[in-house]
């Protein structure tokens, strides 16, 4: 798994780390059940602090994309590829909505109306 961060990106580093892993999952570089390298290795490869990597990994765990298992490390959750792609689209929708002046609540109402 080859991850890169964009130095020109204004997002916090932990969000960039999570985004890079999310893309790797969505693009099939990491399949469900695959084990990720340890946070220390990822931090060295990306040139960031290990705590930054761990924060990004925890965010992905909270999204349901990763599973943390004692003694087995961090693995990609089952069904993560589809969820990762959908989460990316949701983030784009929220960003587009914000640019157009819509709040998250407004977007939620639009989604409810579309059902």
C-alpha positions in Angstrom: 0.0 0.0 0.0 1.5 3.2 -1.2 0.2 6.3 0.6 1.1 9.9 0.0 0.1 13.2 1.7 -0.3 16.4 -0.2 1.8 19.1 1.5 -0.3 21.9 -0.1 -3.6 20.4 1.4 -5.0 22.6 4.2 -6.8 19.8 6.0 -5.3 18.5 9.2 -2.7 15.7 8.8 -4.9 13.1 10.5 -7.7 13.8 8.0 -5.2 13.5 5.2 -4.0 10.1 6.6 -7.5 8.9 6.9 -8.3 10.1 3.4 -5.3 8.3 1.9 -6.2 5.0 3.5 -9.9 5.5 2.6 -8.9 6.0 -1.1 -6.6 2.9 -0.9 -9.6 0.8 0.3 -12.0 2.3 -2.3 -9.5 1.7 -5.1 -9.0 -2.0 -4.1 -5.4 -1.6 -2.9 -6.7 -3.0 0.5 -9.3 -5.7 0.6 -11.5 -6.7 3.5 -9.4 -8.7 5.9 -6.1 -7.2 4.8 -3.9 -6.1 7.6 -2.5 -2.6 7.6 1.1 -1.9 8.5 1.7 -0.8 12.1 1.1 2.9 12.8 4.8 3.4 13.5 5.7 2.1 10.0 3.0 4.3 8.4 4.2 7.3 10.3 7.7 6.8 9.1 6.6 6.3 5.5 4.4 9.4 5.6 6.8 11.6 7.6 4.3 12.3 10.3 4.0 11.6 14.0 2.7 8.1 15.0 -0.1 9.8 17.0 -1.3 11.6 13.9 -1.6 8.2 12.1 -3.4 6.6 15.1 -5.9 9.5 15.1 -6.6 8.9 11.4 -6.9 5.1 12.0 -9.3 5.7 14.9 -11.5 7.9 12.7 -11.7 5.1 10.1 -12.5 2.6 12.8 -15.4 4.9 13.9 -16.6 5.0 10.3 -16.7 1.2 10.2 -13.9 0.9 7.7 -11.2 -0.6 10.0 -11.3 -3.1 12.8 -8.8 -3.0 15.7 -8.1 -6.4 17.2 -5.7 -7.0 20.0 -2.8 -9.2 18.9 -3.9 -9.0 15.2 -3.4 -5.3 14.5 -5.6 -3.2 12.3 -7.5 -4.9 9.5 -9.9 -3.7 6.7 -13.5 -4.4 7.7 -15.8 -6.5 5.6 -17.7 -4.3 3.1 -15.3 -1.4 3.7 -14.7 -0.8 0.0 -18.4 0.1 -0.7 -18.7 2.1 2.5 -15.4 4.0 1.8 -16.6 5.0 -1.7 -19.9 6.1 -0.3 -18.3 8.1 2.6 -16.1 9.9 0.0 -19.2 10.9 -1.9 -21.0 12.0 1.3 -18.0 14.2 2.2 -18.0 15.7 -1.3 -21.8 16.4 -1.0 -21.3 18.1 2.4 -18.4 20.2 0.9 -20.5 21.1 -2.2 -23.5 22.0 0.0 -21.4 24.2 2.3 -20.0 26.1 -0.8 -23.6 26.7 -1.9 -24.7 27.9 1.6 -26.5 24.7 2.7 -26.1 23.4 6.2 -25.8 19.7 7.1 -29.4 19.8 8.3 -30.5 21.2 5.0 -28.8 18.4 3.2 -30.4 15.8 5.6 -33.8 17.3 4.7 -33.0 17.0 1.0 -32.0 13.4 1.4 -35.2 12.6 3.3 -37.3 14.3 0.5 -35.4 12.2 -2.2 -36.5 8.9 -0.7 
